[in-house]
Amino acid sequence: MYSIPLTRFPSAVGMARIPDSEIERIKRETDLVALVQAAGVELRRHGADLVGRCPFHDDLGPSLVVTPGKNLWHCLGACQAGGSVIDWVMRTERVSFRHAAERLRGQLGVGDPTSSAPAVSLAPIAENATDAAAIEEAALVREVIAFYHETLKASPEAIAYLDQRGLNSVALIDRFRLGYANRTLAYRLPGARWKAGATLRGRLQRLGFLRASGHEHFRGSIVVPIFGERGQLVQAYARKIGAKLREGTPAHLYLPGPHTAVWNIEALATSKEIILCEALFDAMTFWAAGLTHVITSYGVSGFTEAHRAALRLYGTERVLIAYDPDDAGDRGAEHVADALARMGIECYRVHFPRGLDANAYARAEAANAPPSESLGVVLRAATWLGRGAPIVAPIVAALPAAAIASPLAAPLGSPVSRAPQGPKVKTTTAHREGERLKEETPRR
C-alpha cells in the first residue's frame, strides 16, 4: 500500500500559545460570511441569518445557517457541525485549532513576529484515521505534481513551447510548479496486476489524473497547478502543446471538480491593486514580466463567488480587468465590473489591440520593448469602469520580489520597474528552428 511517513510534515510543537484575548479577537473580527463564500457556498438571506448548502455532507438543504451578527455558523442537517470562524477553517481545511487560528491571525495582520516562515503548515494534521488517509492522498498528489514538474524541466519540447510563449522563466516555472504530462506517469507506477499498482491507479483515477482507460488526463499538456492558501492542490489547468490535435480534442483541460481556488492568491495579501486576466497564460505573462499582482478567472465567464469572496476578504481596492479584446471579453469585463462595483471596488478596463490577448500582445511588442514596459503602457491607458469619481491617489502594489509602483501611478510612456526575472531554461537551437510568432495561434 502506498504510504508517506508522517514525519515529513511540520508540527506545531514548541510554538508559543496564542493568548485567549487574541483568539477572541480572531473570532470577532474575521469575516465569517467571506470565509463561507470562499469555500464555494452560495448564501441567501433568511431573516437575520444567511442560509446555504452545508459542504460537509450531501446536503439537499439548505441546512447551513450563518449568523453574521454573532459570527457563528451551524448545520441543522446530518453533520450538526458548527462554531466560530476557527471551527470553519479547521473543518474545511482539516487543520488543527492552532493552525486554523494562525491562518486567520495572519489575514488580520497579526502574525508571529518571531518567525519568518508561514504560520500554517502546508499539510493537514493527522488527528484521526480519516485525516491520515487524507494526508496520504495529498502526498500522492504532491508526488504527481513533482513528477510533472521535473518532467517539464527535462523536456526540450515543453521548454520550447514555453519559450515560444515568452514564459521560459526559471522563476515562473519554479514558483508555480509548472509541469508537463508526457504520457510517462503510468510507467512510474507498479504493474496494474499487482495490488499496489491497482490501488495507486484507482486513487489517481478518483483524483482525475488518470482516466478509466489508464491514459493520463493531461497527456501532451503543460500543467499549471492551482494551490490553496496552505499549499494544497485545489485544481489544475492543462494546455495541449501539440500543433496537430485530432478533431474534437480539447486544447484546455481541468481536473474534475469545482473551481474554488484563486491562482496566485498571495498577490491579494501584498497589493490592494490587482490585475485580473481571463486565462492563466495571460496572467503568467504579467507575472513573468514582474507585474506579480495578478490573478485570473476561469475563462471569460469564470469569475466566481470564490474570486469575489477572496477580494472582499483581503480588502482589494482596485481591479484592472485585462480580458481579451473581443465581444466575449468585453461582455465578461462588464459583468465583472458590475459585480465589483457593488462591492465598492474600483474597476479599470485594460485594452489590447484587436485580436491580441495579453500574451500575444507582449510577444508582438517584444522587438520594441520588454514585456514589463509594453504591458505597463496598456495598464496605464486602462479606462475607468467605476461609478462616481475615480480614485485620484495611486495605489502602490507591494510585491514580494521587489517593490513595483502601480502602473497607473506612472506617466504614460515611462518605464515600469520589474522584479528580477532570472535565467531562462536552456533549449537547443533545433527546437527553436522554424518557430515564428506569426505562425502560432495567439490563444492559450
Sequence and secondary structure as in RCSB ss.txt:
>XXXX:A:sequence
MYSIPLTRFPSAVGMARIPDSEIERIKRETDLVALVQAAGVELRRHGADLVGRCPFHDDLGPSLVVTPGKNLWHC
LGACQAGGSVIDWVMRTERVSFRHAAERLRGQLGVGDPTSSAPAVSLAPIAENATDAAAIEEAALVREVIAFYHE
TLKASPEAIAYLDQRGLNSVALIDRFRLGYANRTLAYRLPGARWKAGATLRGRLQRLGFLRASGHEHFRGSIVVP
IFGERGQLVQAYARKIGAKLREGTPAHLYLPGPHTAVWNIEALATSKEIILCEALFDAMTFWAAGLTHVITSYGV
SGFTEAHRAALRLYGTERVLIAYDPDDAGDRGAEHVADALARMGIECYRVHFPRGLDANAYARAEAANAPPSESL
GVVLRAATWLGRGAPIVAPIVAALPAAAIASPLAAPLGSPVSRAPQGPKVKTTTAHREGERLKEETPRR
>XXXX:A:secstr
     GGGS   TT     HHHHHHHHHHS HHHHHHHTT   EEETTEEEE  TTTT SS  EEEETTTTEEEE
 SSS  EE HHHHHHHHHT  HHHHHHHHHHHTT   TT  S SS SS    SHHHHHHHHHHHHHHHHHHHHHH
HHHT HHHHHHHHHTT   HHHHHHTT EEE S GGGGS  TTSHHHHHHHHHHHHHTSB TTS BTTTTEEEEE
EE TTS EEEEEEEE  SS  TT  SEEE SS     TTTHHHHH SEEEEESSHHHHHHHHHTT   EEE SST
T   HHHHHHHHHTT  EEEEE  SSHHHHHHHHHHHHHHHHTT EEEE    TT  HHHHHHHTTTTS HHHHH
HHHHHT EE  SSS   S   B  SSS B  GGGS TT               HHHHTT  GGGS    
